[in-house]
Each structure stands twice: as structure tokens, then as C-alpha cells.
Amino acid sequence: MKKTTFYSCVIFMMCFSQWAIAQSKPNVLWLLTDDQRHDSVQAFNKMLTGKKNSKLGYVESPNVDRLASTGTTFINTYCQAAGCAPSRTSMHLGRYPFRTGVYEFEYYNNSLEHFKPTLPEQMKALGYQTVHIGKLGVRIKELMKNGKTKGHKIYDTDIDFKQLHKDGFTDYGKSWANNIEGEKLEKPIKNLEFFVDDNGDKIYVSKELEEMMPQYKGSAQKAYDKYDLLRHYNKKKGPQTPYKGGILSGVSSQPAGKTRDGYYTSIFKEYLQNTEATYTIGSRTFEGIDDSKPLFCHIGYDFPHTPVLPPKEYRERFQKYDYNIPELDPKEMAKMPKQLKKQVNLGYSDHFTDEEKLKMVQDYYAFCAYGDRLIGEAVDAFIEYSESKNQEWLIVYVCGDHGWKLNEHGSVSKFSPWDVDVHNPIIVVSSDKKKFPKGKVVRDFTEFVDIAPTILAAGGADIKSDEFDYLDGLDMAKVVAEEAPIRDYIVGESHAVTGPRAYIRTKRFMFSIQTRPNKVEGQDMEWATTASYKELDPCLYDMKKDPKEINNLAFSKKYEKIAQQMKEKLINIVIGDNRVEVNWERWGTGTKVYKSNFAEGAHDYKLKLDENL
């Protein structure tokens, strides 16, 4: 055989081998929304209550409902931390916060012994081409030899939301500013807000800017009036202003499709259609798709996180619906734990007028309905791409990195262990209907730490091997097949806003405690094991009798045994079963690790409570 013919055959076989691998592994699309309540999806409401609408009122979700009808819904999925960054980290690492030492919004590095590659890095090692579009929220850094840190890229292609905003792919943005329209500022403005109107002009919102540059006087008020904004305001500090406070209600400055979330979807669709070696978006150029590799795609949507700005057509449609606004029961506050009361007071909203509360709820659900449309477009484009390549595919839709209160418990925010904050169902849809059957509803507990092992197993990883023994979650395909342990409970811990607090939840009860008296890593790690019950600032809710989790029973004699059992189990798991804390220091440069492991193996999924009350 001639050399040229031989080498041609070798090259052909190599190309064919790569092509065969791409065909055998499914393309994966992971969709994640931000601050989305589970009751914004009709399909979830039907599964949980038998009615399509929320208890608050009308919701609309035809595309997510379609996903539920064609795939498997894990209706009792819970997040590990009710804050954006720690929740997203738990998903990307496949581990609980108390196993990574990442509890809130700290920057952290990946150089420590207990750290393992992130989900997209593991997918790349399995032969995948990885791409992320939108919000990421994973604050991982790479430690350099000089002790400083630098950014650590975990996706091959990262089309991040901050750069998209700078390039004008947005309706609203916020950024650090040294100059405005080419004119240098006297001093930088840390959080300069701006709206991009339908002419492409920016309307700035900043009291500092108006004081420095008189030509912008009244700019914030103009945006406040034009976009009918409702900003969060604290009753004790006076009425709302056009300058600050989370935007809880308003109308987008751009039509549907041209908001920041709209651009995430359109950019994703264009990316899939690109056949060139490179792909240009705004001021940056990215590598195009290598169709010899399977795709792992992650879209991190911003909706319905503040600013809550649905496009005009959605806002107007939802304004015709009335809603049952949650009301704060004064008796609840009297029995509420101090930590949770602190969180409620920071996001307090019960003083809002009835009109303000109604607008807030209407716009939130309108925003979710708009996001549902974008999800439908992304899903359709992804399936069309996969089927055009004769490739198998898998879609993982996660309803929020956590939930959001709409005056439940008197607050608008997250950060607490109540069901409205941590109950976030997942839908998995696959071209393989045996693994994830059409229309199936799984009612066993699942957790966000299950996302990584599920996607990795679908991508060909042997998650039972030593290489993946660090994963805290379960393969959800095994949960469907009833080949995984059945959880009696789920657990989580978060330090943001409330301070260190952990929770454990069974199908009937939720129990939560303060885990440490401070946020100093490594200090008083095992404090909860010797602290008095009162010092633990406990709460216990019986969802069978109190589904809204209003009546704290932590000090009820009738429930004393239940509380004691749940306290012991929770402490043993989050404090005593391979707990890790790290002094990350500024920008994630720290490497000092503290461990606690006095109850190794406590997290065994089993908790039998004496419910004979």
C-alpha cells in the first residue's frame, strides 16, 4: 500500500472515530433560571396541588409544561443554598457547601486538595465541547505562584453576561464606570445603572453621576417614571427613591427578544447555526462548533431576578389579572428565629401599599412567562441541531437557582430555608425515553448536587469509579429506575445575609438551626454540638398542618422528640460528616483549610421520625 493511501486511511479512521464518539454521546443542554419560584410553572402546580395556577393566581408556562410532558419531572428537588453563588457552585461542583467550604458569595481557588474539576471541565475530559452563555455565578479563581489569583476559565467558550452588556446586548445593565460617553469622571462610580432605550441611547441612574455632571440631572427620575419602576424601600428609612433599592416591578426598555435574556437565546440559536471556524459576538470572537465532538451547553438566564422588567406586551397582559397577595401574620414574627427575622427585615415588604404588592406579583409572573418563551426557543433550536446531526440529546431544566418570596413571611428575597426559597423542581428530557420516560413524575427527594452526576453519567463517566467518588449527589437516571437510595431527607446550608444556618427537610417537617455564632472560617466549627438549644435559634414546621411554614414549633413540648431527632441528624451531617471550611481571604487567595469529621457516614439518607404526635 502506498504511504499516501495508508496515511489517508489513518486520517479517515481517526475522523470516523471522532465522529462515532460524537454520535454515541448525547448533546447536553442545561438550562438554569434565576430566583424562579416553582409555582410560576403550571405543570408543577398541577403535580403539587392539582391546580394549574399558583395559589397567588394566574401563571403561564406552555414551553416548560411541554418539557414536563415529554420528559421526567423531579418535583421534589431542593437547592443546597438559597443564594445565587453558593447554589450555582454546588451544581457545578456536585457537592454540598459544607464539603467545599463555599457558603456564600466569596471568591475561592481550585488549588486545594479537596477541590476537584468542575462539571464542564469533567465534560471536556469526556470529549465534549463546552459552551456557556449568560449568567454563571461561579466565583472560582486560579491561584498563581506569587500568591495572587487570576480568573479560571471552566468552559471552552464563555459568552458571559457582563461582556454582553458592555457590547449593548441588553435592556438594563450595571457596571463600574470611569467615564461617561467618553468624558472622564471625577471619581469612579461602582454601580452605575443604565437603561438602553429603543433608540440605543442610555438613561443613567446614579445620584453620584448627577452630582458630578449636572447635565445628567433628573436622569434617574426620567428612568423611574418612563419605566414605571417599583424599587424596594425600607419603611424606617423613608419612601422609595429613583436611585436605589432592587427593582421589583417595571417595564423593559426593549421589546421581547431584545432584552438581556432575549439575547442569550438568540446568541445561542446563532451559535448552533454557525458553520465557520470562528464566531463573532459584539467585540469578541469565539471558536465555532466542532461537530466531531458532542456539545455541552449551559444557558444561565437572569429572569426573573431583579430588575423585574418584563417586556411591554407581557406586562400589559398580566396587569388584567388579580392576585391573592400573601399577608404577614404578626404571630409568625413573634416566634420567628432571630436569623430569619434579620433576613425578613432586610427584605421587608409588608409595608408596601396594596397597589405596589399587586404590581410586584403581576410583573414577576409576567417576567417568568416571557422567560418561558425564551426557553422554548432555545430547546427547539437545540433539538433541531442535534437531530440534524443524528445525535442523541439530553435537556436538564432547573427552575431557579433557588426561589423567591413575594411577601411570604413579609419579605421579598431569598436566603432562607422556607419551602418558597429552596424548592426548585428539575425536568430532564432525553431522546432516550427509557432513561427519562415521557410524562413521568418522580416524587422522591432529589437535590441540586444530583445535576453533576446525572450529566456526567449521560456523557459516559463511570461515576461509581474512584475518580468521581467526591460527588455528593445521585444519578437521576438511577433515581428514575429505582436503583438509587431513597432519601428520607434533604439538607443544605447557607451563610449569606442570615449568617451560618443549615436546614434539614423531610416530606412532613422542616428543621433549621444556626450552625456557628460567626462567619470566621475555622473558628467555633463544632460550636453547634455544645451550644444550648436556645442558642441554636431553631425553627421547626409541620407542613402537614402548616404548609405555609408560619408556626414555629421548635419549643413545643408536643414536638420535642421530633426536633431533637432532626437536630442530632442535621448537626452530625453538616458539622460532623467531612465538613470543610476555608479562609479564602480577599479574591480567593487563601489556602488555610479546617475540617470536622466526628460523625463520618452520618449522611446516609435515613431518618425515621416518631410521627405519632
Secondary structure, 3 states (H helix, E strand, C coil): CCHHHHHHHHHHHHHHHHHHHHHHCCEEEEEECCCCCHHHCHHHHHHHHCCCCCCCCCCCCHHHHHHHHHCEEECCEECCCCCHHHHHHHHHHCCCHHHHCCCCCCCEECCCCCCCCCHHHHHHHCCCEEEEEECCCCCEEEECCCCCEEECCCCCEEEEHHHHHHCCCCCEEEEEEEEECCEEEEEEEEEEEEEECCCCCEEEECHHHHHHCHHHCCHHHHHHHHCCCEECCCHHHCCCCCCCCCEEECCCCCCCCCCHHHHHHHHHHHHHHCCCCEEEECCEEEECCCCCCCEEEEEECCCCCCCCCCCHHHHHHHCCCCCCCCCCCHHHHHHCCHHHHHHHHHCECCCCCHHHHHHHHHHHHHHHHHHHHHHHHHHHHHHHHHHHCCCCEEEEEECCCCCCCCCHHHECCCCCCCHHHHECCEEEEECCCCCCCCCEEECCCEEHHHHHHHHHHHCCCCCCCHHHCCCCCCCHHHHHCCCCCCCCCEEEEECCCCCCEEEEECCCEEEEEECCCCCCCCCCCCHHHCCCCCCCCCEEEECCCCCCCCCCCCCCHHHHHHHHHHHHHHHHHHCCCCEEEEECCHHHCCCEEEEECCCCCCCCCCCCCCCCC
